[in-house]
Amino acid sequence: MAWFEPFRNSVVLLTGASSGIGRATALAFARAGARVAIAARRKSLLDELASEAGPDTLVVPTDVTRRAEVAACFAAVREHFGRVDVVVNNAGVLIPARVEDISERDLDAMLRVNLLGAMFVMQEALAVMRPQRDGVVVNVASLAGRRGYSPLGGYSATKFALIGLTEALREELTGSGVHVSLVLPGVVETPMAEALTHDQEFLDFWPEELNMPPSWVVWAIFAAARLRLVEVSVPPGAATIEKLAALAPGAADTLVVWAQRAAHWVARRMHGGTP
Ligand SMILES: NC(=O)c1ccc[n+]([C@@H]2O[C@H](COP(=O)([O-])OP(=O)(O)OC[C@H]3O[C@@H](n4cnc5c(N)ncnc54)[C@H](OP(=O)(O)O)[C@@H]3O)[C@@H](O)[C@H]2O)c1
């Protein structure tokens, strides 16, 4: 498809490629003719994905919370492919809890992957891309990184932090030829979201019937990388609504409650139940 053509022979490195959004995006880039490197901790899942994506796929088992492993990952990709054109900085974890209950350990675990890991990946990407004077880093944050929602307070804090880091980096990259994009998904049907179906607090917040397919985020990542967009929310425009809502935070709190009620009403209609 013409839309994907510009990625033919591009070198694309994806973190969090063993599952969900990362896996779907890796397959889409491979189908677009890109040379793909896939990183995550679970090697068996990466091997399985590589057999689907094609023989040119490079498997690089990596824990993004370990700076040395991230550096080794980029070194392996450069050695194998000679350059890095696109990095999809996607590895992430979510542990739901109300703010009054969240443990230091769980918040630390999320910060280490969602913020520190993402920062290590950005720093290694820039070390390769700045001398190339070309490249795109797509940071997968979340709509929950533009507004806090319960029971996602700790997770929101890590994604707010990633967005702050990305916005500052954008300034630093002016004139460098290197671009950093933000992709901000709402709730997407992946193992991360499936795990939340055991959490009643989360189900009260968001009905699983309204989860989006990963393909929506794949398109957003492609659009961000191809058009060098600053920020893409999924569904489109959702982050703009959150930014407008921030102008009147008290009113926005009330709107969130109404929106949740509306979402549950729609979900019940989808089941053919009484609204
Ligand atoms: N699903 C949603 O509703 C949603 C909404 C907004 C944003 N997001 C964001 O989208 C991204 C992908 O999430 P997903 O829904 O696809 O979740 P997922 O299916 O649970 O996948 C998460 C990926 O992150 C990897 N990962 C976790 N810890 C890692 C570590 N220490 N080192 C390397 N890789 C690690 C996992 O691989 P291993 O376990 O094999 O290491 C896995 O491949 C995340 O950043 C998430 O926050 C998701």
The ligand as an SDF file (V2000), in Angstrom:
LIG
                    3D

 48 52  0  0  0  0  0  0  0  0999 V2000
   -3.4890   -1.2880   26.2210 N   0  0  0  0  0  0  0  0  0  0  0  0
   -3.8760   -0.0560   26.5270 C   0  0  0  0  0  0  0  0  0  0  0  0
   -5.0590    0.1870   26.8420 O   0  0  0  0  0  0  0  0  0  0  0  0
   -2.9100    1.0890   26.4730 C   0  0  0  0  0  0  0  0  0  0  0  0
   -3.4370    2.3920   26.5180 C   0  0  0  0  0  0  0  0  0  0  0  0
   -2.5680    3.4700   26.4690 C   0  0  0  0  0  0  0  0  0  0  0  0
   -1.2050    3.2610   26.3800 C   0  0  0  0  0  0  0  0  0  0  0  0
   -0.7140    1.9830   26.3550 N   0  0  0  0  0  0  0  0  0  0  0  0
    0.7260    1.8310   26.2840 C   0  0  0  0  0  0  0  0  0  0  0  0
    1.0590    1.0830   25.1340 O   0  0  0  0  0  0  0  0  0  0  0  0
    2.2830    0.3780   25.3490 C   0  0  0  0  0  0  0  0  0  0  0  0
    2.0930   -1.0850   24.9750 C   0  0  0  0  0  0  0  0  0  0  0  0
    1.1220   -1.6310   25.8520 O   0  0  0  0  0  0  0  0  0  0  0  0
    0.2390   -2.9140   25.4830 P   0  0  0  0  0  0  0  0  0  0  0  0
   -1.1610   -2.5580   25.7440 O   0  0  0  0  0  0  0  0  0  0  0  0
    0.6330   -3.4540   24.1850 O   0  0  0  0  0  0  0  0  0  0  0  0
    0.6910   -3.8670   26.6890 O   0  0  0  0  0  0  0  0  0  0  0  0
    1.1930   -5.3780   26.7420 P   0  0  0  0  0  0  0  0  0  0  0  0
    0.4670   -6.2070   25.7740 O   0  0  0  0  0  0  0  0  0  0  0  0
    1.1610   -5.7380   28.1850 O   0  0  0  0  0  0  0  0  0  0  0  0
    2.7140   -5.2320   26.2610 O   0  0  0  0  0  0  0  0  0  0  0  0
    3.6580   -4.5750   27.0400 C   0  0  0  0  0  0  0  0  0  0  0  0
    5.0070   -4.8170   26.4200 C   0  0  0  0  0  0  0  0  0  0  0  0
    6.0100   -4.1490   27.2210 O   0  0  0  0  0  0  0  0  0  0  0  0
    7.0730   -5.0490   27.4300 C   0  0  0  0  0  0  0  0  0  0  0  0
    7.7980   -4.7480   28.6590 N   0  0  0  0  0  0  0  0  0  0  0  0
    7.3120   -4.6200   29.9100 C   0  0  0  0  0  0  0  0  0  0  0  0
    8.3120   -4.4270   30.7860 N   0  0  0  0  0  0  0  0  0  0  0  0
    9.4570   -4.4260   30.0570 C   0  0  0  0  0  0  0  0  0  0  0  0
   10.8280   -4.2880   30.3740 C   0  0  0  0  0  0  0  0  0  0  0  0
   11.2400   -4.1090   31.6430 N   0  0  0  0  0  0  0  0  0  0  0  0
   11.7330   -4.3550   29.3770 N   0  0  0  0  0  0  0  0  0  0  0  0
   11.3370   -4.5470   28.0960 C   0  0  0  0  0  0  0  0  0  0  0  0
   10.0670   -4.6830   27.7300 N   0  0  0  0  0  0  0  0  0  0  0  0
    9.1320   -4.6320   28.7070 C   0  0  0  0  0  0  0  0  0  0  0  0
    6.4240   -6.4190   27.4600 C   0  0  0  0  0  0  0  0  0  0  0  0
    7.3730   -7.4180   27.0910 O   0  0  0  0  0  0  0  0  0  0  0  0
    8.0820   -8.4700   28.0860 P   0  0  0  0  0  0  0  0  0  0  0  0
    7.1450   -8.7460   29.2040 O   0  0  0  0  0  0  0  0  0  0  0  0
    8.3270   -9.6410   27.1950 O   0  0  0  0  0  0  0  0  0  0  0  0
    9.3320   -7.7850   28.5170 O   0  0  0  0  0  0  0  0  0  0  0  0
    5.3860   -6.2860   26.3730 C   0  0  0  0  0  0  0  0  0  0  0  0
    5.9490   -6.5940   25.1190 O   0  0  0  0  0  0  0  0  0  0  0  0
    2.6390    0.6110   26.8150 C   0  0  0  0  0  0  0  0  0  0  0  0
    3.5860    1.6470   26.9180 O   0  0  0  0  0  0  0  0  0  0  0  0
    1.3300    1.0490   27.4350 C   0  0  0  0  0  0  0  0  0  0  0  0
    1.5160    1.8320   28.5820 O   0  0  0  0  0  0  0  0  0  0  0  0
   -1.5300    0.8950   26.3910 C   0  0  0  0  0  0  0  0  0  0  0  0
  1  2  1  0
  2  3  2  0
  2  4  1  0
  4  5  1  0
  4 48  2  0
  5  6  2  0
  6  7  1  0
  7  8  2  0
  8  9  1  0
  8 48  1  0
  9 10  1  0
  9 46  1  0
 10 11  1  0
 11 12  1  0
 11 44  1  0
 12 13  1  0
 13 14  1  0
 14 15  2  0
 14 16  1  0
 14 17  1  0
 17 18  1  0
 18 19  2  0
 18 20  1  0
 18 21  1  0
 21 22  1  0
 22 23  1  0
 23 24  1  0
 23 42  1  0
 24 25  1  0
 25 26  1  0
 25 36  1  0
 26 27  1  0
 26 35  1  0
 27 28  2  0
 28 29  1  0
 29 30  1  0
 29 35  2  0
 30 31  1  0
 30 32  2  0
 32 33  1  0
 33 34  2  0
 34 35  1  0
 36 37  1  0
 36 42  1  0
 37 38  1  0
 38 39  2  0
 38 40  1  0
 38 41  1  0
 42 43  1  0
 44 45  1  0
 44 46  1  0
 46 47  1  0
M  CHG  2   8   1  16  -1
M  END
$$$$
